[in-house]
Amino acid sequence: MAKVNKKGKKQNFFVRFTKRIAKWFREMRAELKKVVWPTPKQVVNNTWIVILTVLVVGLVVSLFGLAATSGISFLIGLTK
């Protein structure tokens, strides 16, 4: 339902739209004030954790790939 101004007239679409956009920006700004940003030390620590995790997962995936390749080659060798 469209909002009505003080004179009882229906507000223009563009007026309603700009009010919604302005409200969105006000709310976004209020939410960004609540954000707790990490310290540089926490950022460096988290970066190292991510790098280590990526390396470990990459190693595990490579080992599974190697095992699968060896297993398939062994099964193919049995049929010859």
BALOBA-1460 file (C-alpha; in Angstrom, 3 decimals):
// residues 80
<rec num="1" residu="m" x="0.000" y="0.000" z="0.000"/>
<rec num="2" residu="a" x="1.358" y="3.418" z="-0.932"/>
<rec num="3" residu="k" x="2.197" y="5.879" z="1.807"/>
<rec num="4" residu="v" x="0.145" y="9.031" z="2.155"/>
<rec num="5" residu="n" x="1.644" y="12.439" z="2.857"/>
<rec num="6" residu="k" x="0.300" y="15.050" z="5.316"/>
<rec num="7" residu="k" x="-2.198" y="16.396" z="2.799"/>
<rec num="8" residu="g" x="-3.738" y="12.972" z="2.268"/>
<rec num="9" residu="k" x="-2.249" y="12.544" z="-1.203"/>
<rec num="10" residu="k" x="-0.478" y="9.420" z="-2.333"/>
<rec num="11" residu="q" x="3.292" y="9.969" z="-2.447"/>
<rec num="12" residu="n" x="5.104" y="9.895" z="-5.741"/>
<rec num="13" residu="f" x="6.916" y="6.659" z="-6.669"/>
<rec num="14" residu="f" x="10.262" y="8.455" z="-6.810"/>
<rec num="15" residu="v" x="9.738" y="9.996" z="-3.373"/>
<rec num="16" residu="r" x="8.949" y="6.595" z="-1.870"/>
<rec num="17" residu="f" x="11.893" y="5.021" z="-3.695"/>
<rec num="18" residu="t" x="14.418" y="7.634" z="-2.530"/>
<rec num="19" residu="k" x="13.130" y="7.383" z="1.056"/>
<rec num="20" residu="r" x="13.631" y="3.603" z="0.959"/>
<rec num="21" residu="i" x="17.150" y="4.006" z="-0.403"/>
<rec num="22" residu="a" x="17.994" y="6.621" z="2.249"/>
<rec num="23" residu="k" x="16.628" y="4.347" z="4.989"/>
<rec num="24" residu="w" x="18.699" y="1.442" z="3.646"/>
<rec num="25" residu="f" x="21.897" y="3.517" z="3.767"/>
<rec num="26" residu="r" x="21.142" y="4.730" z="7.314"/>
<rec num="27" residu="e" x="20.581" y="1.158" z="8.490"/>
<rec num="28" residu="m" x="23.709" y="-0.069" z="6.693"/>
<rec num="29" residu="r" x="25.800" y="2.635" z="8.346"/>
<rec num="30" residu="a" x="24.382" y="1.739" z="11.764"/>
<rec num="31" residu="e" x="25.251" y="-1.935" z="11.223"/>
<rec num="32" residu="l" x="28.806" y="-1.115" z="10.088"/>
<rec num="33" residu="k" x="29.359" y="0.775" z="13.353"/>
<rec num="34" residu="k" x="28.717" y="-2.510" z="15.196"/>
<rec num="35" residu="v" x="31.443" y="-4.398" z="13.296"/>
<rec num="36" residu="v" x="34.494" y="-5.385" z="15.333"/>
<rec num="37" residu="w" x="37.477" y="-5.322" z="12.988"/>
<rec num="38" residu="p" x="40.376" y="-7.751" z="13.619"/>
<rec num="39" residu="t" x="43.783" y="-6.509" z="14.667"/>
<rec num="40" residu="p" x="46.683" y="-6.798" z="12.198"/>
<rec num="41" residu="k" x="48.134" y="-9.603" z="14.338"/>
<rec num="42" residu="q" x="44.856" y="-11.566" z="14.061"/>
<rec num="43" residu="v" x="44.794" y="-11.043" z="10.291"/>
<rec num="44" residu="v" x="48.341" y="-12.400" z="9.906"/>
<rec num="45" residu="n" x="47.554" y="-15.363" z="12.184"/>
<rec num="46" residu="n" x="44.357" y="-16.206" z="10.290"/>
<rec num="47" residu="t" x="46.170" y="-15.882" z="6.957"/>
<rec num="48" residu="w" x="48.778" y="-18.441" z="8.042"/>
<rec num="49" residu="i" x="46.034" y="-20.794" z="9.222"/>
<rec num="50" residu="v" x="44.302" y="-20.556" z="5.834"/>
<rec num="51" residu="i" x="47.550" y="-21.148" z="3.915"/>
<rec num="52" residu="l" x="48.399" y="-24.181" z="6.066"/>
<rec num="53" residu="t" x="44.876" y="-25.588" z="5.684"/>
<rec num="54" residu="v" x="44.972" y="-25.186" z="1.894"/>
<rec num="55" residu="l" x="48.328" y="-26.981" z="1.724"/>
<rec num="56" residu="v" x="47.130" y="-29.871" z="3.922"/>
<rec num="57" residu="v" x="43.895" y="-30.299" z="1.961"/>
<rec num="58" residu="g" x="45.833" y="-30.149" z="-1.327"/>
<rec num="59" residu="l" x="48.210" y="-32.839" z="-0.078"/>
<rec num="60" residu="v" x="45.323" y="-35.090" z="1.025"/>
<rec num="61" residu="v" x="43.529" y="-34.675" z="-2.320"/>
<rec num="62" residu="s" x="46.772" y="-35.435" z="-4.194"/>
<rec num="63" residu="l" x="47.335" y="-38.585" z="-2.137"/>
<rec num="64" residu="f" x="43.785" y="-39.763" z="-2.828"/>
<rec num="65" residu="g" x="44.322" y="-39.099" z="-6.527"/>
<rec num="66" residu="l" x="47.573" y="-41.040" z="-6.499"/>
<rec num="67" residu="a" x="45.921" y="-43.938" z="-4.654"/>
<rec num="68" residu="a" x="42.994" y="-43.981" z="-7.091"/>
<rec num="69" residu="t" x="45.340" y="-43.927" z="-10.100"/>
<rec num="70" residu="s" x="47.427" y="-46.758" z="-8.662"/>
<rec num="71" residu="g" x="44.318" y="-48.773" z="-7.839"/>
<rec num="72" residu="i" x="42.862" y="-48.379" z="-11.304"/>
<rec num="73" residu="s" x="46.206" y="-49.246" z="-12.927"/>
<rec num="74" residu="f" x="46.414" y="-52.360" z="-10.765"/>
<rec num="75" residu="l" x="42.881" y="-53.434" z="-11.754"/>
<rec num="76" residu="i" x="43.624" y="-52.853" z="-15.434"/>
<rec num="77" residu="g" x="46.831" y="-54.891" z="-15.052"/>
<rec num="78" residu="l" x="44.853" y="-57.826" z="-13.677"/>
<rec num="79" residu="t" x="42.777" y="-58.089" z="-16.837"/>
<rec num="80" residu="k" x="45.757" y="-58.325" z="-19.213"/>
